[in-house]
Amino acid sequence: MRDFETLVNEAVEADVTGWGFVWLEGRATEERPPWGFAKLMADRLATVSSALDLDTGGGEVLSEASVFPARMAATEGWPPNARRARELLGPRGVEVVEPGAGAGLPFPGESFELVTARHPVRPDWGEIRRVLVPGGHYFAQHVGPASAFELIEHFLGPLPQQRTGRDPQAEVAAAEDAGLTVTNLRTARCRMEFFDVGAVVWILRKCVWWVPDFSAERYWGKLSELDEQMRAGRPFVSYSSRHLINAQR
């Protein structure tokens, strides 16, 4: 394993745009939920004539679908990711839009048969219902409660209140309050392992909401502790939580 400073500096300089994780190959692993969201989403896209993918990132997950409906749109709020999504999805006829901060979805009501999302930032249930046609479906994989909190709390200390956020039952209630009917909910807890400190630096730069004030300089000591543990042959273990949700208007 290369020395601590080399691993940190390499991760600080690495590209974190888009929503791919190839950079972590051989350096970290994450168990996947048992349902295989990307395939399920692709199967659904092949059965409708219009669909919208929310918070598409760089379009990496959406691009796995071999067939798109006649009208396919996606939203992405971070400009670097939106540019990447346009480059990836534009040639296939996908309309990628950047919604304004705090604004609703920039589409007329009853525009889509299917709305999808993988790890949406903050689902606006009222807007999702509004853009769905009657009988249309919302199908998504959400980040669940206390996801990756073992890693987050290594840097920030105990966060008992924040651990209760993203509760799937609370999201079901919010969806139904907005006029949707939740027809299926599945949950999973998945093991994550980090094998070198560069992987930790990279993921914290990519998932900036995990440790909002993160920089390698600010958390040099905490990173050094992880580096010592990993060099002793003990990967850092954390757990992600996910839930699969299907709702119908």
C-alpha positions, 0 to 999 in steps of 0.5 A: 500500500502506498504511503498515507499522503500519496493516497490522500493527495491522489483522492483529493485530485481525482474526478468525482463528477457523475454518479459512477464509482469505478474509481473505487474498484479494488479499494472499497466494496458495497453489497447491493440490495437484493432486488437489482434496481437498475434492471427493474427500472429498465424493465419498466421503462420498456413498457411505457410511452413517457417517463421522467428520471429524477436526480439522474446524476450523470445519467449512469444508471438510466443509461443502463436501460437498453430501451427508452420510451418515446418521451424520456426526460431526466432532471439533475440539479448539479451543473457538472452532473447535468452536463455529463448526463446530456453528453451520455443521454442526449444522443439517445433523445433524452431531455435533461433539465436543471430545475431551479433551486426550490422550484417545482418540476418544470413539466406540465401536470399529467406528463408522464406514465412513469417517474423513476429515481435512484437515490433522490435528494429529497422527493417532492411527493406533491410534484411527483403526483402532479406530473404523473398521469392518473394510474401512473407509477413512481418507482424508486430506490431511496437511501434509508435511515442512518446510511453510512453513519458508521463512517459519518460519525467517525468524523462528526461524532454521534448524531442520534437525531440525524439517524432517524431521518429518511425513515421509509414509513415516514416517506410512505406516509408523506407519499400518501398524504400527497395523494399517492398510493404506496403499493410496495415497500422493501428495505435492505441493509448492506455492508460497505468496506473501505480498504485504503484511506484514499477511498474514504477521501474520494467518497466523502468528496463525492457524497458531500452531504455526508460530512458537509465540512469535509476536507483532507486538511480539516480531518487529517487526524481522523484520516490518519486513524483510519489509515493505521487501521487499514494498514493493520489489515482491518478494513473500515466497515459501514452499512448502507440502508436502502428502500425500494418504493412503488407508488401509484397515482 
